[in-house]
Amino acid sequence: MNAMAPPAELFDRIISYPDPEQQGRLARLVGLDDHKSKLTKILGLLVNSAGLTNWAQKHHPGADALLDTVLRRPPLVILAGDVGSGKTELAETIGDSVARQEDIDINLFPLSLSSRGQGRVGEMTQLISSAFDHTMAEAQKLKSTSGRNRGAVILLVDEADALAQSREVAQMHHEDRAGVNAFIRGIDRMAGARVPAAVIMCTNRLNALDPAVKRRAAEIMAFARPDAEQRRFVLGLRLQPLGLSQTDLNALVEATGPQNGYDYGFTFSDITQRLLPAIVLDAYPSQPVRGARAVEIAQGILPTPPFQENS
């Protein structure tokens, strides 16, 4: 294997921000406004510290020790929670919000699952190290020694538990253990270099992540299934313009919540990718959408079962 694997072997694709398409995807991700706002702020500070420095000079001059503490946080954010809760969609689009807030260009490098390699000795470690090498090299080009950075890079690790599983697992293969070590070294290198780069990890199994990885996270953001208020917003935004009454909407909110012996309701993706298309296709092409029929369809769809995480 070469000293550094080519980008095509490491990343699924590269997404550049700001971008109208990604901005639209982010806007359609409703019900997660608090997550959007918080993640934008966190990433903005991680990739471009000038904003925080200017804020401190204006409002809290002399607070250098506090400022240094905040800026020394490792450039890692973990998005953890239930399936279909919007983690990956948010991770893939939040860069647009950060780019617009900081007025810089940002590139997203989504790490390919093929980076796990084929199990050959040293392969996984080399691939992970190469991914961090590429990320660091690109970020270094954008670093400014004074003032605002010229751009930033975000490394996205989806299904992170497949890559950074806890080394405390007794049956863990040596190659997997070495890969986790390489990942931790990459985070530490990135933090020490203070380049305009950050890592986002997405996982359904937070408990499966290595404790050393979780300790390095600047933030662990929890994602859950939409509550009644969030379901009402998602459904109402799309269905009330079709003439559905408040009674119909109330029935849909109830039908997509815990019921029929289940203690869990619909995920965001259950609503947007299964229920809403089913309602439209049921009426198309000869009749309008009717509230009572929409409720029947919702009652006939089983919500995606929660991922059962073992501690």
Backbone bond lengths (Angstrom), bond angles and torsions (degrees), N, CA, C in turn:
res aa  C-N    CA-C-N  psi(-1)  N-CA   C-N-CA  omega(-1)  CA-C   N-CA-C  phi
1 M - - - 1.464 - - 1.510 110.03 -
2 N 1.301 117.03 142.60 1.446 120.96 177.42 1.514 110.76 -65.91
3 A 1.341 115.60 162.75 1.455 120.26 -179.64 1.517 110.92 -60.98
4 M 1.335 117.07 -34.79 1.458 120.35 178.38 1.520 108.82 -134.69
5 A 1.340 116.60 122.35 1.451 120.30 179.32 1.521 110.01 -68.85
6 P 1.335 117.99 146.35 1.472 120.50 179.16 1.521 110.69 -68.63
7 P 1.341 117.47 154.52 1.467 120.80 -177.93 1.524 113.81 -54.63
8 A 1.336 117.89 -35.25 1.460 120.52 -178.05 1.519 112.26 -61.26
9 E 1.324 117.39 -25.89 1.457 121.32 178.66 1.526 112.27 -86.48
10 L 1.306 116.46 -10.81 1.459 120.64 -173.19 1.523 113.75 -107.82
11 F 1.335 116.50 -37.45 1.456 120.33 -171.23 1.524 110.72 -121.82
12 D 1.346 115.31 140.68 1.461 120.46 178.55 1.522 110.92 -63.58
13 R 1.311 115.82 -41.95 1.462 122.76 179.89 1.517 106.48 -170.52
14 I 1.300 116.21 169.56 1.459 119.98 176.13 1.527 107.84 -117.24
15 I 1.336 116.94 128.36 1.460 122.58 179.82 1.525 108.18 -109.42
16 S 1.320 116.91 130.14 1.460 121.71 -179.10 1.521 110.50 -108.24
17 Y 1.316 115.69 139.92 1.460 122.95 178.33 1.532 109.10 -125.45
18 P 1.341 117.96 154.80 1.465 127.12 -0.45 1.521 111.67 -72.45
19 D 1.323 114.80 151.94 1.456 120.66 -177.20 1.534 108.50 -151.96
20 P 1.322 119.01 126.35 1.467 121.06 -177.16 1.529 113.15 -57.41
21 E 1.325 117.22 -37.07 1.468 119.68 -179.52 1.527 110.57 -64.40
22 Q 1.329 116.62 -45.77 1.462 120.14 179.40 1.520 111.11 -67.96
23 Q 1.323 117.18 -34.55 1.464 120.95 176.26 1.524 109.91 -62.06
24 G 1.332 116.51 -40.88 1.461 120.32 178.10 1.516 112.10 -66.39
25 R 1.327 117.14 -41.69 1.474 120.47 177.41 1.520 110.46 -60.77
26 L 1.322 116.53 -41.97 1.454 120.36 -179.82 1.523 110.85 -65.59
27 A 1.325 117.23 -40.87 1.463 121.19 -179.77 1.529 111.31 -64.40
28 R 1.338 116.68 -34.22 1.466 119.99 -179.81 1.516 112.68 -75.36
29 L 1.315 117.16 -10.46 1.465 121.03 -179.90 1.525 107.49 -84.66
30 V 1.313 115.61 81.07 1.465 120.46 -173.04 1.524 110.12 -87.34
31 G 1.331 114.33 160.76 1.459 120.31 178.61 1.508 114.17 86.08
32 L 1.328 116.96 0.54 1.467 120.48 -177.27 1.522 111.36 -124.94
33 D 1.316 116.96 31.88 1.464 120.24 -175.35 1.517 112.35 -60.21
34 D 1.332 117.31 -40.77 1.465 119.67 179.22 1.523 111.17 -63.75
35 H 1.338 116.61 -40.92 1.464 120.65 178.17 1.526 110.77 -64.76
36 K 1.335 116.36 -41.67 1.466 120.36 179.65 1.524 110.57 -60.56
37 S 1.329 115.90 -48.91 1.453 120.48 -176.91 1.525 111.45 -63.51
38 K 1.322 116.04 -46.35 1.465 119.92 -177.28 1.518 111.33 -66.32
39 L 1.337 116.60 -44.26 1.463 119.81 -178.24 1.527 111.02 -66.92
40 T 1.325 117.44 -36.65 1.464 120.38 177.12 1.519 110.60 -61.28
41 K 1.328 117.28 -44.13 1.463 120.89 179.09 1.526 111.41 -64.52
42 I 1.329 116.30 -46.16 1.473 120.23 -177.81 1.516 110.65 -60.89
43 L 1.337 116.43 -50.01 1.463 119.95 -178.63 1.521 110.86 -66.90
44 G 1.324 116.83 -35.80 1.454 119.56 178.31 1.516 111.70 -58.95
45 L 1.337 116.91 -40.94 1.462 120.70 178.45 1.520 111.71 -71.69
46 L 1.332 116.36 -37.15 1.465 119.71 -177.62 1.520 112.21 -67.95
47 V 1.331 116.71 -36.92 1.466 119.02 -175.31 1.519 112.79 -97.28
48 N 1.337 117.58 -12.54 1.456 119.41 -176.70 1.531 109.48 -153.40
49 S 1.304 115.83 88.78 1.462 121.20 -173.16 1.525 113.32 -75.17
50 A 1.322 118.67 -11.25 1.462 121.18 -176.26 1.522 111.82 -58.90
51 G 1.331 116.63 -36.10 1.451 119.92 -179.37 1.525 112.03 -62.10
52 L 1.332 116.59 -44.69 1.459 120.38 179.17 1.523 111.02 -66.52
53 T 1.320 116.53 -38.62 1.469 120.48 178.33 1.524 110.66 -61.44
54 N 1.327 116.90 -44.38 1.466 120.68 178.61 1.521 111.58 -64.48
55 W 1.332 115.85 -39.17 1.471 120.17 178.16 1.526 110.72 -62.36
56 A 1.336 116.77 -44.59 1.464 121.08 -178.82 1.534 110.99 -65.15
57 Q 1.320 116.26 -41.05 1.463 118.97 179.60 1.525 111.46 -63.51
58 K 1.315 116.39 -32.82 1.467 120.60 -178.38 1.524 112.12 -78.34
59 H 1.347 115.83 -45.45 1.459 119.85 -171.60 1.528 114.08 -102.74
60 H 1.331 118.03 -29.77 1.459 120.77 -175.20 1.527 111.30 -139.91
61 P 1.319 117.44 61.60 1.474 118.95 178.50 1.526 110.53 -61.97
62 G 1.321 114.18 139.56 1.456 119.12 -178.54 1.512 113.81 93.45
63 A 1.329 117.53 -3.46 1.471 120.80 -179.79 1.520 110.75 -89.52
64 D 1.333 116.92 45.83 1.462 120.93 -175.30 1.524 112.61 -63.73
65 A 1.332 116.89 -38.55 1.466 120.05 -177.77 1.527 110.69 -64.49
66 L 1.330 116.10 -42.97 1.461 120.05 177.94 1.518 110.76 -64.55
67 L 1.326 116.11 -43.86 1.458 120.93 -179.70 1.524 110.86 -60.32
68 D 1.323 116.72 -43.15 1.454 121.21 -179.85 1.524 111.25 -63.98
69 T 1.343 116.56 -37.09 1.465 120.61 178.76 1.523 110.89 -63.01
70 V 1.330 116.19 -44.39 1.463 120.16 -179.35 1.526 111.01 -66.15
71 L 1.324 116.34 -42.27 1.459 120.20 -175.26 1.513 113.36 -76.36
72 R 1.330 117.62 -15.29 1.458 120.40 179.72 1.525 113.50 -86.92
73 R 1.304 116.69 1.18 1.467 118.77 178.50 1.536 109.76 -63.82
74 P 1.335 116.85 140.13 1.473 118.79 177.45 1.527 110.65 -59.40
75 P 1.321 117.25 144.78 1.470 121.19 -175.43 1.527 112.26 -80.74
76 L 1.331 116.05 57.88 1.462 121.26 -176.24 1.518 110.12 -133.54
77 V 1.346 116.35 130.75 1.461 122.57 174.17 1.527 107.36 -125.95
78 I 1.327 116.17 132.56 1.463 121.61 179.10 1.526 108.81 -109.85
79 L 1.332 116.18 126.26 1.457 122.53 174.67 1.521 106.94 -103.98
80 A 1.315 117.50 115.19 1.462 120.98 -172.38 1.516 110.48 -129.81
81 G 1.332 116.18 140.67 1.452 118.76 176.00 1.511 113.29 158.47
82 D 1.309 114.93 -165.94 1.449 123.21 -170.83 1.530 112.06 -65.78
83 V 1.313 114.62 159.49 1.458 120.35 175.96 1.524 109.36 -65.43
84 G 1.325 116.29 147.59 1.453 120.72 175.66 1.511 114.79 67.77
85 S 1.344 117.40 19.90 1.461 120.26 -176.23 1.521 112.88 -96.22
86 G 1.328 117.80 2.08 1.458 121.10 174.30 1.506 115.32 97.37
87 K 1.336 118.47 8.54 1.467 121.37 -177.02 1.521 111.95 -59.91
88 T 1.321 117.05 -55.04 1.459 120.99 -175.17 1.520 111.52 -66.94
89 E 1.328 116.76 -41.23 1.467 120.19 179.15 1.520 110.11 -61.26
90 L 1.330 116.87 -41.61 1.459 120.07 178.27 1.523 110.72 -66.35
91 A 1.334 116.51 -42.85 1.461 120.34 -179.37 1.525 111.69 -62.39
92 E 1.334 116.77 -34.70 1.459 120.35 -177.43 1.525 113.14 -80.04
93 T 1.327 117.93 -15.89 1.463 119.93 -174.43 1.527 113.99 -118.42
94 I 1.328 118.48 -16.06 1.464 120.72 -174.47 1.522 111.90 -63.42
95 G 1.333 116.66 -23.97 1.463 119.74 178.67 1.519 112.31 -58.10
96 D 1.334 117.45 -29.22 1.458 119.55 178.61 1.525 110.32 -66.20
97 S 1.318 116.84 -42.02 1.460 120.97 178.85 1.524 111.33 -64.37
98 V 1.335 115.99 -41.70 1.464 120.54 179.73 1.528 110.18 -66.08
99 A 1.328 116.35 -42.93 1.459 120.43 -179.29 1.524 111.39 -61.29
100 R 1.318 116.82 -40.54 1.466 120.48 -179.66 1.529 110.69 -72.65
101 Q 1.329 116.55 -38.71 1.466 119.29 178.98 1.529 111.55 -64.61
102 E 1.333 116.21 -43.84 1.463 120.56 -175.82 1.524 112.80 -90.56
103 D 1.348 116.75 -7.45 1.458 122.16 -179.17 1.532 111.56 57.32
104 I 1.335 115.08 48.27 1.465 121.79 177.05 1.527 108.48 -137.35
105 D 1.328 116.48 164.98 1.457 121.63 173.32 1.527 108.97 -89.13
106 I 1.327 116.00 140.94 1.460 121.42 -179.52 1.520 108.98 -131.38
107 N 1.330 116.77 139.35 1.460 122.74 173.62 1.525 109.94 -112.94
108 L 1.328 115.49 134.45 1.467 121.29 175.95 1.518 109.02 -101.87
109 F 1.331 116.62 126.61 1.462 123.10 175.59 1.533 107.97 -108.24
110 P 1.339 119.15 100.04 1.467 120.68 177.76 1.530 110.08 -82.22
111 L 1.317 116.30 114.66 1.457 121.23 -177.62 1.520 110.07 -66.23
112 S 1.315 116.38 127.34 1.458 121.14 -179.56 1.523 110.40 -74.84
113 L 1.339 115.56 143.98 1.464 119.16 176.62 1.515 111.53 -64.20
114 S 1.333 116.72 -18.34 1.469 119.04 176.64 1.518 110.70 -66.30
115 S 1.333 117.08 -11.83 1.462 120.07 177.76 1.517 112.26 -65.42
116 R 1.327 117.59 -10.89 1.461 120.13 173.36 1.518 111.02 -69.58
117 G 1.324 115.34 -17.98 1.458 118.90 176.99 1.515 112.72 74.74
118 Q 1.314 116.19 -167.98 1.459 123.01 -177.64 1.524 112.48 -107.37
119 G 1.322 115.27 12.15 1.455 118.44 177.88 1.509 114.85 87.41
120 R 1.348 117.55 1.41 1.456 119.14 178.77 1.517 110.03 -71.20
121 V 1.299 116.15 149.03 1.456 121.73 -174.71 1.531 110.80 -56.01
122 G 1.304 115.90 124.79 1.455 121.35 176.47 1.506 114.99 83.53
123 E 1.360 118.42 -10.29 1.465 120.15 -173.33 1.523 112.10 -68.14
124 M 1.324 117.05 -50.22 1.458 119.66 -178.01 1.527 111.21 -62.17
125 T 1.313 115.90 -42.34 1.455 120.27 179.06 1.519 110.63 -60.45
126 Q 1.338 117.10 -43.45 1.457 121.11 -179.34 1.524 112.05 -65.47
127 L 1.328 116.67 -40.47 1.453 120.48 -179.07 1.529 111.31 -66.04
128 I 1.318 116.85 -43.49 1.461 120.01 179.09 1.523 110.29 -65.91
129 S 1.320 115.90 -43.70 1.466 119.61 178.15 1.522 110.91 -60.40
130 S 1.334 116.55 -40.02 1.463 120.08 178.72 1.517 111.64 -64.79
131 A 1.344 116.69 -37.95 1.457 120.11 178.88 1.529 110.43 -61.93
132 F 1.309 116.47 -43.05 1.468 119.51 177.48 1.527 111.01 -69.66
133 D 1.338 117.13 -36.62 1.466 119.84 177.73 1.524 110.78 -59.65
134 H 1.344 116.61 -46.40 1.468 120.47 179.21 1.525 110.88 -62.88
135 T 1.321 115.90 -45.75 1.460 120.00 -179.68 1.524 111.20 -60.69
136 M 1.337 115.84 -46.14 1.466 120.82 -179.54 1.527 111.10 -63.46
137 A 1.338 116.54 -43.01 1.461 120.69 -177.72 1.528 110.91 -63.01
138 E 1.350 115.98 -43.04 1.464 119.29 179.52 1.523 111.01 -67.78
139 A 1.333 116.68 -39.74 1.460 119.96 -179.78 1.521 111.99 -68.06
140 Q 1.336 116.01 -35.30 1.458 120.16 -179.46 1.526 111.36 -60.90
141 K 1.333 116.20 -34.70 1.460 120.60 179.28 1.530 111.69 -65.41
142 L 1.325 115.99 -23.42 1.464 120.90 -173.72 1.515 112.60 -100.35
143 K 1.326 116.35 -4.15 1.461 120.70 -176.13 1.522 110.90 -74.48
144 S 1.319 114.87 139.96 1.457 121.05 176.48 1.522 108.87 -113.59
145 T 1.306 116.75 135.89 1.463 120.23 -179.67 1.519 111.59 -76.21
146 S 1.320 116.05 -17.54 1.461 120.24 177.51 1.523 108.97 -148.50
147 G 1.313 116.34 132.04 1.452 119.70 177.64 1.517 113.01 83.53
148 R 1.331 116.03 -156.35 1.452 123.59 -172.20 1.527 111.75 -75.78
149 N 1.344 115.71 135.90 1.458 120.06 176.34 1.530 110.00 -67.00
150 R 1.321 115.54 154.92 1.468 120.69 -176.02 1.519 112.76 -81.40
151 G 1.312 117.69 -12.01 1.458 122.66 -179.00 1.511 109.00 176.91
152 A 1.335 116.29 -173.50 1.462 119.66 -178.44 1.521 109.98 -156.54
153 V 1.335 115.18 166.97 1.462 122.79 -179.84 1.525 108.67 -132.26
154 I 1.328 115.75 138.13 1.466 121.33 174.18 1.527 108.12 -119.76
155 L 1.313 116.59 126.82 1.468 123.10 174.89 1.520 107.49 -97.75
156 L 1.342 117.04 120.30 1.460 121.93 -178.51 1.525 110.15 -104.06
157 V 1.326 115.82 126.97 1.464 122.16 177.08 1.526 107.11 -118.07
158 D 1.324 116.86 98.29 1.468 121.03 177.25 1.531 108.82 -85.99
159 E 1.341 115.58 156.69 1.464 120.75 -175.69 1.532 109.60 48.70
160 A 1.327 113.99 50.98 1.460 120.84 -171.12 1.517 113.43 -62.00
161 D 1.337 117.37 -26.31 1.461 119.22 -179.58 1.528 112.11 -65.84
162 A 1.349 116.32 -18.85 1.467 119.28 176.70 1.515 111.62 -77.52
163 L 1.332 116.30 -15.06 1.454 120.45 -175.70 1.522 112.41 -113.02
164 A 1.317 117.04 -30.64 1.469 120.85 -174.63 1.520 110.59 -125.60
165 Q 1.329 115.34 44.89 1.463 120.36 178.93 1.524 110.67 -64.74
166 S 1.317 115.50 148.83 1.459 120.32 -177.03 1.519 111.94 -56.77
167 R 1.315 115.65 132.99 1.466 121.42 176.83 1.513 112.03 -74.90
168 E 1.335 117.26 -3.69 1.452 121.19 177.80 1.521 112.24 -79.62
169 V 1.344 116.97 -11.03 1.461 120.82 178.07 1.527 109.17 -67.27
170 A 1.311 115.94 123.61 1.463 120.48 -172.28 1.520 112.70 -62.09
171 Q 1.346 117.35 -39.72 1.459 120.60 -175.20 1.527 113.18 -88.06
172 M 1.330 117.28 12.99 1.454 119.90 -176.93 1.524 110.72 -66.18
173 H 1.334 115.66 133.34 1.457 121.38 -179.45 1.532 109.84 -70.02
174 H 1.329 115.85 148.10 1.468 120.50 -179.28 1.522 111.38 -57.66
175 E 1.335 117.18 -39.11 1.460 120.26 -178.35 1.525 111.06 -65.20
176 D 1.355 116.36 -39.25 1.467 119.70 177.17 1.520 110.88 -65.58
177 R 1.318 115.97 -39.95 1.460 120.24 179.47 1.535 110.48 -62.75
178 A 1.324 116.05 -41.55 1.462 120.56 178.81 1.528 110.75 -65.89
179 G 1.331 116.50 -35.22 1.455 120.14 178.15 1.524 112.00 -65.00
180 V 1.334 116.69 -40.39 1.465 120.30 177.00 1.524 110.13 -63.12
181 N 1.333 116.13 -42.42 1.465 119.83 177.27 1.525 111.10 -58.92
182 A 1.329 116.35 -41.30 1.460 120.73 179.67 1.526 110.82 -65.28
183 F 1.331 116.25 -38.06 1.465 120.11 179.20 1.530 110.45 -64.75
184 I 1.315 116.61 -44.07 1.470 120.38 179.65 1.522 110.46 -64.05
185 R 1.322 116.81 -40.76 1.466 119.66 177.38 1.525 110.36 -62.21
186 G 1.334 116.93 -38.29 1.460 120.20 179.42 1.520 111.87 -63.28
187 I 1.323 117.26 -43.31 1.462 121.09 177.45 1.525 110.00 -61.41
188 D 1.321 116.33 -44.77 1.466 120.07 -178.84 1.521 111.49 -64.93
189 R 1.330 117.30 -39.71 1.465 120.51 177.48 1.520 111.09 -62.20
190 M 1.310 115.33 -44.35 1.461 120.33 -178.83 1.519 110.22 -63.91
191 A 1.329 116.90 -41.27 1.463 120.62 179.31 1.519 110.89 -64.79
192 G 1.329 116.89 -42.66 1.457 120.68 -178.37 1.512 112.92 -67.18
193 A 1.332 116.57 -34.04 1.467 120.55 -177.97 1.524 112.33 -77.77
194 R 1.325 116.81 -20.56 1.468 121.89 -178.54 1.529 112.01 52.27
195 V 1.302 115.26 45.21 1.457 120.28 176.33 1.525 108.86 -87.21
196 P 1.332 118.24 160.20 1.465 120.67 179.49 1.533 111.32 -75.85
197 A 1.311 115.07 74.84 1.463 121.02 -177.68 1.519 108.90 -148.20
198 A 1.333 115.82 152.58 1.461 121.72 177.65 1.519 108.62 -146.51
199 V 1.323 115.91 159.71 1.458 122.67 177.99 1.519 108.69 -118.99
200 I 1.333 116.42 130.77 1.462 122.10 172.80 1.526 107.53 -111.75
201 M 1.329 116.19 127.04 1.460 121.39 175.68 1.523 108.56 -113.58
202 C 1.333 117.08 135.58 1.460 122.31 175.93 1.526 109.09 -115.80
203 T 1.325 116.50 136.07 1.458 119.03 -179.95 1.524 111.20 -153.12
204 N 1.332 115.49 145.94 1.460 121.61 170.39 1.522 110.60 -90.38
205 R 1.325 116.67 -10.26 1.469 121.34 -172.05 1.528 109.86 -128.37
206 L 1.313 115.93 74.72 1.456 120.12 -177.68 1.522 111.62 -58.75
207 N 1.331 116.61 -39.70 1.460 119.70 -178.34 1.522 112.87 -65.47
208 A 1.345 116.58 -18.63 1.462 119.36 -178.98 1.518 112.37 -82.00
209 L 1.340 117.31 -16.24 1.462 119.77 -179.22 1.522 110.55 -70.34
210 D 1.315 115.28 148.59 1.459 120.19 178.47 1.532 109.80 -62.31
211 P 1.338 117.52 135.60 1.470 120.24 -179.91 1.524 113.68 -55.36
212 A 1.331 117.05 -34.68 1.464 119.87 -179.41 1.521 111.20 -67.67
213 V 1.331 117.10 -30.61 1.462 121.10 176.23 1.526 109.64 -69.93
214 K 1.330 116.19 -46.49 1.468 119.71 -179.56 1.523 111.68 -63.39
215 R 1.338 117.04 -36.42 1.465 119.67 179.47 1.520 111.85 -64.19
216 R 1.316 116.71 -27.12 1.462 120.76 -177.58 1.524 113.03 -84.89
217 A 1.293 118.18 -6.51 1.467 120.76 -176.56 1.520 110.86 -72.33
218 A 1.320 116.08 127.96 1.462 120.19 172.75 1.520 110.07 -66.14
219 E 1.323 116.37 -28.26 1.462 121.13 179.62 1.522 108.93 -157.21
220 I 1.342 116.32 139.52 1.458 122.49 170.02 1.524 106.34 -115.52
221 M 1.314 116.41 111.34 1.462 121.62 -176.14 1.518 109.67 -100.30
222 A 1.340 115.91 126.40 1.457 121.64 -176.99 1.530 110.60 -92.61
223 F 1.331 116.01 136.53 1.461 123.05 178.71 1.525 108.99 -118.60
224 A 1.314 115.85 135.61 1.460 120.72 -179.28 1.519 109.40 -130.60
225 R 1.330 115.47 172.81 1.461 119.72 175.40 1.532 109.79 -69.24
226 P 1.320 117.69 152.48 1.466 119.67 -177.87 1.524 111.98 -64.77
227 D 1.322 116.42 137.05 1.455 120.21 174.99 1.526 108.73 -81.14
228 A 1.329 116.50 -176.87 1.469 120.45 -175.02 1.522 111.83 -60.14
229 E 1.330 116.73 -40.27 1.463 120.03 -179.31 1.528 111.20 -65.39
230 Q 1.328 116.53 -41.67 1.464 120.14 178.88 1.519 111.15 -67.90
231 R 1.335 117.45 -40.01 1.471 120.10 178.14 1.526 110.25 -63.79
232 R 1.329 116.25 -39.55 1.459 120.28 179.07 1.534 110.75 -62.01
233 F 1.322 115.98 -40.75 1.461 119.84 -179.67 1.527 110.86 -66.31
234 V 1.343 116.92 -47.76 1.463 121.05 -178.51 1.524 110.69 -61.92
235 L 1.327 117.21 -45.92 1.457 121.04 -177.58 1.521 111.62 -72.00
236 G 1.331 116.63 -43.83 1.453 120.06 -177.55 1.512 112.69 -64.77
237 L 1.324 116.68 -38.98 1.461 120.65 -179.53 1.512 111.48 -58.51
238 R 1.327 116.57 -33.86 1.465 120.83 -174.45 1.523 113.97 -99.56
239 L 1.324 117.74 -28.37 1.460 119.40 -171.65 1.523 114.48 -104.74
240 Q 1.323 118.38 -28.59 1.470 118.49 -179.10 1.533 112.78 -63.17
241 P 1.343 119.58 -34.42 1.474 118.05 175.08 1.525 113.25 -61.97
242 L 1.350 117.70 -15.39 1.460 121.13 178.55 1.518 111.61 -86.48
243 G 1.335 116.89 -2.01 1.454 120.35 176.96 1.508 114.87 100.10
244 L 1.316 118.43 8.17 1.454 120.17 178.16 1.528 110.12 -67.93
245 S 1.303 115.99 138.71 1.458 121.22 -177.58 1.524 110.65 -79.78
246 Q 1.331 115.60 168.82 1.461 120.54 176.93 1.522 110.33 -64.50
247 T 1.336 116.79 -33.63 1.469 120.74 177.12 1.522 110.95 -63.49
248 D 1.337 116.10 -43.60 1.462 120.41 177.99 1.532 110.54 -63.17
249 L 1.322 116.54 -42.33 1.451 120.52 -179.33 1.525 110.49 -64.13
250 N 1.341 116.80 -41.83 1.465 120.08 177.45 1.521 111.06 -59.51
251 A 1.338 116.09 -41.45 1.465 120.35 -179.88 1.521 110.99 -66.57
252 L 1.337 117.43 -36.50 1.460 120.74 178.07 1.524 111.22 -68.43
253 V 1.321 116.40 -39.86 1.465 119.67 177.31 1.521 109.95 -60.05
254 E 1.331 116.41 -42.90 1.475 120.19 179.27 1.523 111.02 -67.52
255 A 1.333 116.59 -40.59 1.466 120.70 -176.68 1.521 112.16 -67.67
256 T 1.330 117.04 -25.35 1.466 120.02 -179.13 1.530 112.34 -95.27
257 G 1.316 116.31 2.29 1.461 120.44 176.32 1.517 111.04 -96.00
258 P 1.327 117.50 -173.95 1.471 120.84 177.97 1.531 110.84 -59.60
259 Q 1.319 116.90 129.17 1.454 121.42 179.69 1.522 109.12 -166.96
260 N 1.338 115.14 175.21 1.473 122.32 177.55 1.529 112.36 52.84
261 G 1.320 116.28 37.87 1.454 119.54 177.65 1.511 115.01 85.91
262 Y 1.348 117.67 -4.43 1.464 121.35 178.13 1.532 109.15 -92.10
263 D 1.330 116.01 140.52 1.466 119.26 177.48 1.522 111.25 -97.58
264 Y 1.333 117.04 17.43 1.460 121.83 178.10 1.527 108.89 -138.22
265 G 1.329 114.65 150.84 1.457 120.25 179.45 1.508 112.16 -107.09
266 F 1.337 116.05 -161.57 1.457 121.97 -178.14 1.527 110.58 -69.63
267 T 1.313 115.67 147.63 1.461 120.80 168.30 1.531 108.26 -82.86
268 F 1.328 116.03 169.55 1.461 119.09 174.74 1.524 110.36 -57.27
269 S 1.330 116.59 -43.20 1.467 119.24 -177.65 1.520 111.58 -71.31
270 D 1.338 118.28 -28.52 1.464 119.79 174.04 1.528 109.87 -60.18
271 I 1.310 116.30 -40.04 1.466 120.77 -178.04 1.525 111.39 -73.55
272 T 1.333 116.34 -48.95 1.472 119.23 -172.01 1.520 113.49 -83.34
273 Q 1.321 117.80 -28.00 1.464 119.77 -175.42 1.522 113.48 -104.97
274 R 1.333 117.22 -16.30 1.463 119.60 -178.71 1.521 111.78 -117.85
275 L 1.335 116.66 -58.24 1.460 119.82 -173.31 1.527 112.81 -67.08
276 L 1.309 118.13 -54.73 1.466 120.22 -175.48 1.523 112.41 -61.38
277 P 1.353 119.28 -45.63 1.469 117.84 175.30 1.527 112.39 -61.19
278 A 1.342 117.79 -36.25 1.464 120.37 179.89 1.527 110.92 -64.57
279 I 1.324 117.00 -38.29 1.467 120.93 178.68 1.529 110.66 -64.78
280 V 1.323 116.18 -43.51 1.467 120.52 -179.73 1.522 110.77 -66.29
281 L 1.319 117.48 -47.74 1.460 121.39 -176.67 1.532 111.79 -66.24
282 D 1.327 116.36 -28.95 1.462 119.38 178.34 1.531 110.74 -66.92
283 A 1.323 117.53 -35.65 1.467 121.21 -178.36 1.527 112.58 -86.61
284 Y 1.316 116.73 -32.31 1.470 122.12 -177.28 1.531 109.98 -68.68
285 P 1.349 120.96 140.36 1.471 126.63 4.75 1.527 113.13 -107.33
286 S 1.337 118.20 6.41 1.462 118.05 -166.85 1.519 115.41 -111.91
287 Q 1.327 119.45 -5.77 1.456 118.84 -176.82 1.526 110.91 -147.07
288 P 1.323 116.18 159.43 1.463 118.66 178.59 1.524 111.48 -77.69
289 V 1.313 115.41 165.01 1.459 120.94 174.61 1.523 108.23 -71.52
290 R 1.326 115.75 132.40 1.455 120.63 179.59 1.532 109.49 -118.80
291 G 1.313 115.38 138.62 1.450 120.62 -174.11 1.506 114.31 -58.83
292 A 1.332 117.41 -47.29 1.458 120.32 -177.83 1.527 110.85 -61.38
293 R 1.326 116.47 -39.84 1.465 120.10 179.82 1.519 110.31 -69.28
294 A 1.330 117.82 -37.06 1.466 120.75 177.77 1.518 110.68 -61.47
295 V 1.311 116.67 -39.03 1.464 120.43 178.44 1.528 110.35 -65.82
296 E 1.315 117.15 -41.42 1.470 121.08 177.54 1.520 110.91 -58.55
297 I 1.332 115.82 -43.57 1.469 120.03 -179.63 1.522 110.11 -63.53
298 A 1.328 116.61 -43.42 1.464 120.42 179.67 1.522 110.85 -61.37
299 Q 1.325 116.73 -40.55 1.463 120.62 -179.36 1.525 112.21 -67.63
300 G 1.323 116.58 -21.28 1.456 120.19 -179.32 1.517 114.80 -91.58
301 I 1.334 117.27 -2.45 1.465 121.67 -179.65 1.526 109.59 -102.38
302 L 1.308 116.21 128.42 1.460 120.28 177.24 1.527 109.41 -86.66
303 P 1.323 118.19 131.93 1.467 120.06 177.84 1.517 111.14 -66.30
304 T 1.300 116.10 151.54 1.467 121.06 177.07 1.529 109.29 -61.52
305 P 1.331 118.21 128.48 1.467 120.16 -179.28 1.532 110.41 -63.92
306 P 1.329 117.61 145.22 1.460 120.31 177.26 1.515 110.21 -63.68
307 F 1.347 115.12 151.25 1.457 120.14 174.54 1.522 108.24 -72.46
308 Q 1.297 117.08 125.91 1.452 121.51 -179.70 1.528 109.61 -86.00
309 E 1.329 115.51 103.89 1.458 120.41 -177.89 1.526 109.42 -91.37
310 N 1.318 114.63 131.29 1.458 120.36 174.59 1.517 109.56 -92.97
311 S 1.296 116.51 129.92 1.459 120.40 -179.76 1.515 109.97 -66.40
